[in-house]
Amino acid sequence: MAIMPKMVRPDSEFDSEWSDALEMAIQCFGSGPKDMVVSYLRQNPASFRSEIAEGTGLKAGTLQNQIDDLLEWGVIDSDIPTDKRGRGRASRYSVNRERVLVMLETMKEYLLGRDSES
């Protein structure tokens, strides 16, 4: 099994444009499983976790970790608020398109500069 390297955060002396928002975007979109979940939900909005697992081939534990991160970062939404979720209450998940666009714009500005054309 391959071990994923920890993210190396550049020293601000050398890279003043690095930010927490950029790091979150890289962690989100630099992960194959997270990308798979977002892509699946884009194509199949309001999906249950079991449908996402079947559609992506991700195992339950791996999928739950991806969903937890994506919810925390606002990349996906649940139809049941966090404080109302519990055993026996299945959530439907959908992509928060606006949040995805903001995160992608953050990456684009870092990589191409603020004045880059789309």
Rosetta silent file (secondary structure, phi, psi, omega in degrees, C-alpha in Angstrom):
SEQUENCE: MAIMPKMVRPDSEFDSEWSDALEMAIQCFGSGPKDMVVSYLRQNPASFRSEIAEGTGLKAGTLQNQIDDLLEWGVIDSDIPTDKRGRGRASRYSVNRERVLVMLETMKEYLLGRDSES
SCORE:     score description
SCORE:     0.000 S_00000001
   1 L     0.000  130.823  179.901    0.000    0.000    0.000 S_00000001
   2 L   -75.803  142.667  177.470    1.399    3.401   -0.965 S_00000001
   3 L  -100.081  127.234  179.227    1.760    6.000    1.758 S_00000001
   4 L   -76.573  131.689  178.687    0.533    9.463    0.859 S_00000001
   5 L   -70.003  150.716  174.968    3.056   12.169    1.686 S_00000001
   6 L   -72.609  152.133  179.173    2.046   14.916    4.087 S_00000001
   7 L   -68.692  131.270  176.041    1.454   18.313    2.528 S_00000001
   8 L   -95.449  119.938 -179.309    4.532   20.481    2.615 S_00000001
   9 L   -92.491  123.771 -179.490    3.575   24.064    3.321 S_00000001
  10 L   -63.460  149.591  174.672    5.932   26.593    1.697 S_00000001
  11 L   -68.701  131.117 -177.569    7.707   29.129    3.890 S_00000001
  12 L   -60.992  -20.799  176.500    5.891   32.464    3.548 S_00000001
  13 L   -64.063  -32.352 -177.292    9.268   34.097    2.956 S_00000001
  14 L   -98.647  -22.220 -176.493    9.462   32.226   -0.350 S_00000001
  15 L  -144.604   85.691 -176.162    5.779   32.053   -1.281 S_00000001
  16 L   -73.381  -12.554 -178.933    3.641   34.897    0.025 S_00000001
  17 L   -87.368   -8.565  179.305    0.647   33.830   -2.097 S_00000001
  18 L   -68.733  137.180 -178.726    0.187   30.511   -0.241 S_00000001
  19 L  -143.026  167.087  175.546   -2.943   30.563    1.930 S_00000001
  20 H   -62.199  -38.255  179.198   -5.155   28.294    3.996 S_00000001
  21 H   -63.040  -39.802  177.991   -7.819   28.565    1.282 S_00000001
  22 H   -66.384  -44.011 -179.706   -5.315   27.394   -1.332 S_00000001
  23 H   -60.954  -40.556  177.875   -4.175   24.516    0.850 S_00000001
  24 H   -63.096  -43.011  179.384   -7.804   23.414    1.329 S_00000001
  25 H   -62.951  -41.178  179.017   -8.411   23.523   -2.426 S_00000001
  26 H   -65.714  -43.584  178.220   -5.289   21.454   -3.085 S_00000001
  27 H   -62.946  -35.682 -179.410   -6.279   18.893   -0.450 S_00000001
  28 H   -72.888  -56.524 -171.837   -9.749   18.711   -1.951 S_00000001
  29 H   -90.078   -2.709  175.652   -9.012   18.565   -5.652 S_00000001
  30 L   -95.226   13.674 -177.408   -5.662   16.815   -5.348 S_00000001
  31 L  -119.486  117.247  179.071   -7.386   13.687   -4.083 S_00000001
  32 H   -53.221  -49.322 -179.316   -8.694   11.100   -6.522 S_00000001
  33 H   -61.610  -39.634  178.548  -11.414    9.804   -4.164 S_00000001
  34 H   -66.251  -41.890  177.304  -12.694   13.318   -3.382 S_00000001
  35 H   -60.106  -39.968  179.495  -12.704   14.178   -7.076 S_00000001
  36 H   -63.224  -42.101 -179.920  -14.662   10.982   -7.761 S_00000001
  37 H   -64.757  -47.543 -179.490  -17.304   11.904   -5.156 S_00000001
  38 H   -61.544  -45.716 -179.990  -17.690   15.460   -6.471 S_00000001
  39 H   -62.698  -43.899  178.992  -17.902   14.267  -10.078 S_00000001
  40 H   -60.456  -45.756 -178.206  -20.446   11.571   -9.191 S_00000001
  41 H   -69.021  -28.901  174.841  -22.608   14.066   -7.290 S_00000001
  42 H   -62.613  -40.301 -178.417  -22.407   16.558  -10.148 S_00000001
  43 H   -83.643  -22.155 -175.263  -23.892   13.908  -12.404 S_00000001
  44 L  -136.575   69.955 -177.427  -26.231   12.433   -9.763 S_00000001
  45 L   -62.789  157.892  178.443  -27.416   15.178   -7.399 S_00000001
  46 L    58.965   46.464 -179.301  -29.292   14.309   -4.198 S_00000001
  47 E   -97.481  145.992  172.526  -27.631   10.891   -3.896 S_00000001
  48 E   -78.055  159.681  178.726  -27.508    8.693   -0.831 S_00000001
  49 H   -57.422  -39.631 -179.973  -24.130    7.474    0.449 S_00000001
  50 H   -62.680  -35.822  177.954  -24.947    3.935   -0.752 S_00000001
  51 H   -69.951  -38.765  178.198  -25.526    5.261   -4.277 S_00000001
  52 H   -64.502  -43.546  179.391  -22.253    7.191   -4.186 S_00000001
  53 H   -60.184  -46.069 -179.992  -20.406    4.075   -3.015 S_00000001
  54 H   -65.283  -40.903 -177.002  -21.911    1.989   -5.796 S_00000001
  55 H   -73.872  -25.151 -178.025  -21.277    4.671   -8.417 S_00000001
  56 H  -106.576  -19.856 -176.415  -17.670    5.333   -7.437 S_00000001
  57 L    79.643    8.375  179.287  -16.563    1.933   -6.172 S_00000001
  58 L   -77.915  140.690  177.685  -15.260    3.494   -2.949 S_00000001
  59 L   -72.887  156.511 -173.235  -15.439    1.380    0.198 S_00000001
  60 H   -52.778  -48.861 -178.444  -17.668    2.602    3.049 S_00000001
  61 H   -64.165  -43.930  178.300  -14.868    3.835    5.340 S_00000001
  62 H   -63.071  -45.644 -179.260  -13.016    5.624    2.575 S_00000001
  63 H   -61.242  -43.827 -178.555  -16.225    7.200    1.296 S_00000001
  64 H   -61.259  -40.540  177.251  -17.234    8.425    4.748 S_00000001
  65 H   -61.022  -41.524 -179.461  -13.858   10.142    5.185 S_00000001
  66 H   -66.024  -45.763 -179.830  -14.257   11.870    1.811 S_00000001
  67 H   -61.172  -44.530  179.692  -17.821   12.961    2.592 S_00000001
  68 H   -57.901  -47.351  179.213  -16.786   14.305    6.011 S_00000001
  69 H   -63.351  -47.320 -177.117  -13.999   16.429    4.487 S_00000001
  70 H   -63.800  -36.899  175.085  -16.138   17.667    1.597 S_00000001
  71 H   -65.946  -44.982 -179.433  -18.958   18.642    3.974 S_00000001
  72 H   -59.472  -39.744 -178.233  -16.533   20.432    6.300 S_00000001
  73 L   -83.956   -4.246  178.521  -15.106   22.416    3.390 S_00000001
  74 L    79.073   13.184 -177.515  -18.566   23.241    2.006 S_00000001
  75 L   -77.309  -32.319  173.846  -17.916   21.450   -1.303 S_00000001
  76 E  -125.059  158.202  178.226  -20.967   19.237   -0.881 S_00000001
  77 E  -119.950  154.096  175.022  -24.230   19.802    0.974 S_00000001
  78 E  -114.279  146.982  178.134  -26.495   17.433    2.849 S_00000001
  79 L   -77.126   -9.199  177.053  -30.275   17.687    2.921 S_00000001
  80 L  -115.831  123.384  179.861  -30.140   17.013    6.686 S_00000001
  81 L   -57.910  151.039 -175.958  -28.336   19.581    8.863 S_00000001
  82 H   -51.382  -44.549 -176.543  -25.282   18.283   10.740 S_00000001
  83 H   -73.004   -9.963  179.908  -26.967   18.504   14.151 S_00000001
  84 H  -103.000   -9.048 -179.170  -29.976   16.490   12.906 S_00000001
  85 L   -75.027  146.925  177.962  -28.033   13.609   11.356 S_00000001
  86 L  -176.211 -174.839 -179.337  -27.929   10.338   13.198 S_00000001
  87 L   -60.163  136.433  177.756  -28.551    6.645   13.019 S_00000001
  88 L    83.793   -0.789  178.898  -31.467    5.784   10.788 S_00000001
  89 L  -117.023  102.768 -178.983  -31.467    9.124    8.982 S_00000001
  90 L   -84.401  128.458  178.715  -29.991    8.817    5.526 S_00000001
  91 L   -90.385  149.804  168.827  -28.716   12.033    3.994 S_00000001
  92 E  -105.103  137.630 -175.937  -28.821   12.969    0.350 S_00000001
  93 E  -115.933  145.572  177.532  -25.719   14.776   -0.880 S_00000001
  94 E  -142.491  158.484  178.759  -25.256   17.310   -3.671 S_00000001
  95 E   -77.894  137.500  171.946  -22.403   19.458   -4.979 S_00000001
  96 L   -92.501   89.371 -173.295  -22.188   23.074   -3.844 S_00000001
  97 H   -55.327  -41.671 -178.111  -21.246   24.424   -7.258 S_00000001
  98 H   -62.623  -40.889  179.606  -20.511   27.951   -6.021 S_00000001
  99 H   -66.412  -40.857  177.667  -18.046   26.670   -3.422 S_00000001
 100 H   -60.221  -44.428 -179.829  -16.305   24.479   -5.997 S_00000001
 101 H   -62.736  -39.713  178.275  -15.934   27.478   -8.311 S_00000001
 102 H   -63.385  -44.881 -179.077  -14.449   29.621   -5.505 S_00000001
 103 H   -65.874  -40.357  177.877  -11.928   26.911   -4.630 S_00000001
 104 H   -66.305  -37.242  177.448  -10.974   26.384   -8.268 S_00000001
 105 H   -63.723  -38.429  177.215  -10.576   30.144   -8.723 S_00000001
 106 H   -59.807  -45.148  178.517   -8.228   30.179   -5.711 S_00000001
 107 H   -65.690  -42.609 -178.963   -6.070   27.517   -7.362 S_00000001
 108 H   -61.646  -44.814  179.818   -6.183   29.279  -10.729 S_00000001
 109 H   -63.138  -37.732  179.255   -5.087   32.588   -9.232 S_00000001
 110 H   -67.170  -44.812 -174.930   -2.208   30.909   -7.421 S_00000001
 111 H   -79.357  -36.090 -173.435   -1.019   29.004  -10.476 S_00000001
 112 H  -114.505  -10.919 -178.497   -1.727   31.558  -13.218 S_00000001
 113 L    97.600  159.367 -176.931   -2.004   34.877  -11.394 S_00000001
 114 L   -68.061  -26.618 -175.529   -4.948   37.118  -10.594 S_00000001
 115 L   -95.227   14.710 -176.821   -5.112   38.665  -14.049 S_00000001
 116 L   -72.492  149.275  176.201   -5.317   35.351  -15.923 S_00000001
 117 L   -83.996  148.889  178.751   -7.976   34.760  -18.546 S_00000001
 118 L   -72.016    0.000    0.000  -10.394   31.866  -18.069 S_00000001
